[in-house]
C-alpha cells in the first residue's frame, strides 16, 4: 500500500502520542498505601457515608411508642391534678400528638429532600395517618367541643390552630411544614393555659354526648375507608352498594354493579403504615375521651364500649415481627398483615357505631 509523505508524518505522530501516553500511565505504579491514598480514601469515604446513612435511616425508621395521656397532661401542669379540668386531658393529648409528629426520633420526615429521609416511606405514611386524625380532632375542638351551641363564638386560638394543621404536609421551605405546625401547637398551648384560668370564663370545653357523637361520626368514616383500602391488598370483587337503602337516591354517573379492587403492590406497605399512624393517634385520643367524658359515658352505660374500642386499637399496635409487610392470599402459607390490621380496625369501627347509637339514646 502506497502512503505519501503527509500520511507517513501522521502515522509517526500518532505513534509518538501513543508512546507518550503509555509512559504517563507507567509513571503511576502505586506500591504504598500513601501512593494509593486518593483512590482508597475516596472509596472509604463513599462507603462510610453509605453505611452512616443506612444506619441513620434504620434508626429513624421506628414508630413512636405509646404514652400515658393522663401523665402527659400532668406534666403540662407540673403535677397539679387540680388543673386537670374537663377537657384538659383531651386537649393536652391533641397537642402531644402534634409534638410527637415533629419531635419524634428523626423529626418530621414527610418533607425531607435529602437522604435518608427522602428515601424512606414507612414513617412518612405513618405521619400522614396520625396527621389526618390530628386535623379531624382540631376541627372538632374548633366547631364542637369548645362551643356551647351553633350560634356561639368560636375560640380564637382554636380558630387559628386548625388551619395551621391543615397546611400541606410536605412543604420543605417557604414556609416549612414544621414551622406551620409549631404555630398550631402554640395556639393549642395558649388554649390550654386559658382553659384552667378562671379569669377566662369564655374558654371552655363542653363534654356533651352530642359533641362526642359528632367527632365519632368522622372517626367512623375514616376507619371504614382504611378498612376497605387494607382489605384490597389481597384483591376483592365487591358489589356496588352506593345507592343501597334508598329507592330515590341518585348519583352523578352510572357505575358497574361489580367492582374489582386490588391495591398495587408498591402501595401495600404505604396504606399499612398510614393505618398504623391513624390507630396510634386514635388510641390516645379515645383514652383521653374516656377521662374527660367519663360522666357522660357512665350515664349512657357506654364506658365499656369505649374500653373495647381502645382494646382493639391497642391490638393494632402490636410489634411487627416480619422484615417486610407480608401480603399472603386468603388461607395461604404466608400471613397478610393488611388483612390483620383491617380486622382490628373493622371491629373498632363496629364498636364506634354501637357507641354512637348509645350516645344518641336518652
C-alpha positions, -999 to +999 in steps of 0.1 A: +000+000+000+014+034-010+015+062+017+026+097+008+048+118+029+020+136+048+004+102+057+037+089+070+041+120+092+006+115+106+013+079+114+045+088+131+028+115+151+001+091+164+028+065+173+047+091+193+015+102+211+007+066+220+042+060+234+039+092+254+006+082+269+020+048+278+049+065+296+025+087+316+004+058+326+035+038+336+047+066+358+018+059+383+026+025+398+013+028+434+033+005+456+025+021+490-007+030+509+002+066+506+005+063+468-029+047+466-044+072+491-066+092+467-084+061+454-086+044+488-098+075+506-125+081+480-138+046+483-136+045+521-154+079+524-181+068+500-186+035+518-187+053+552-213+078+540-235+049+526-232+029+559-238+060+580-270+070+561-282+034+562-277+032+599-294+066+604-323+055+582-327+023+602-326+043+635-353+067+623-375+040+608-393+033+640-428+042+652-431+063+683-441+045+715-475+050+731-477+073+762-499+077+792-524+105+784-531+115+820-494+116+829-487+137+798-514+161+809-500+163+844-465+172+831-480+203+815-494+215+848-463+205+868-481+177+885-510+198+898-540+174+894-565+202+904-558+218+870-570+188+850-603+204+844-628+188+820-613+187+785-577+194+796-566+158+790-581+156+755-566+190+745-533+180+760-533+147+741-540+166+709-510+188+715-488+158+724-497+141+691-487+171+672-454+174+692-447+137+685-450+142+648-424+170+649-400+159+676-400+121+675-369+102+665-357+116+632-381+146+634-407+152+608-398+132+577-426+138+552-410+169+537-373+157+537-354+163+505-321+147+515-312+111+524-320+091+543-354+108+549-362+113+512-356+076+506-380+065+535-417+059+531-430+039+561-427+066+587-439+094+564-470+074+557-474+068+595-471+106+600-499+112+574-522+088+592-517+104+625-519+139+609-554+132+595-566+122+630-550+154+644-567+175+618-601+159+624-599+165+662-586+200+658-617+208+637-639+191+663-624+213+690-630+244+670-665+236+659-680+214+687-661+208+719-653+245+726-687+258+717-719+256+737-742+259+707-742+266+670-746+304+674-718+307+700-685+324+692-656+301+683-624+301+704-598+324+690-568+301+695-586+270+682-597+291+651-561+297+644-548+263+653-570+243+629-558+259+596-522+256+607-525+218+610-543+218+576-512+233+559-497+209+533-478+181+549-447+180+525-436+217+522-398+218+526-393+256+526-411+290+523-427+280+546-416+247+561-443+224+573-427+221+607-429+259+613-466+260+604-474+230+627-454+246+655-477+277+653-507+253+657-491+238+687-485+272+702-522+281+698-532+248+715-509+256+744-525+290+747-559+274+748-548+250+774-535+278+796-567+297+794-588+266+799-575+263+835-577+301+842-609+312+859-602+347+846-612+334+811-648+321+816-653+322+778-627+295+773-645+262+778-646+225+768-681+211+767-682+173+774-716+165+760-729+134+743-738+153+710-703+168+707-687+133+712-711+118+686-701+144+660-664+136+663-671+098+664-690+102+631-659+115+614-638+087+630-663+061+618-658+072+582-620+073+585-618+038+598-643+025+573-622+038+544-590+024+559-606-010+564-616-011+527-582+000+515-564-025+537-587-053+526-580-046+489-544-057+494-554-093+485-578-082+458-616-083+461-647-084+439-672-060+455-709-054+448-718-018+442-739-007+473-736+030+467-773+036+465-785+008+487-813+016+512-828+045+493-850+040+463-850+076+453-812+080+456-793+091+425-756+095+416-738+117+390-728+089+366-735+052+361-713+027+379-708-010+373-727-035+395-695-053+405-661-037+411-627-054+412-603-036+436-567-045+443-540-024+459-509-020+437-481-039+454-459-008+458-487+008+479-495-020+502-469-010+529-479+027+525-515+020+534-505-003+562-483+023+579-509+050+573-533+028+592-508+023+620-504+061+624-542+066+623-548+039+650-519+052+671-534+087+673-570+075+678-559+052+706-546+081+726-575+104+719-600+077+730-581+072+762-584+109+768-621+109+759-626+081+785-613+105+812-629+138+801-663+122+791-665+097+820-697+110+835-714+112+801-703+077+792-714+063+826-748+079+822-752+063+788-738+030+801-712+033+773-679+033+792-673-004+785-678+003+748-651+029+748-628+005+766-635-022+740-626+002+712-594+010+730-585-027+733-590-032+696-568-002+688-541-014+712-541-048+694-534-029+661-502-015+676-486-049+683-449-051+672-443-060+635-422-092+636-415-096+599-388-077+580-414-067+554-452-062+552-463-097+542-492-099+517-503-135+516-536-146+500-566-160+518-557-191+538-523-194+521-489-202+536-480-166+544-497-141+566-514-109+553-505-080+576-530-057+559-559-081+564-550-085+600-549-047+605-582-044+587-597-069+611-588-048+642-599-016+625-633-031+614-640-044+649-631-010+664-653+007+638-683-016+646-678-007+683-678+030+674-711+026+655-726+010+686-712+037+708-727+064+687-760+047+690-758+045+727-749+082+729-779+091+708-803+075+733-820+095+760 
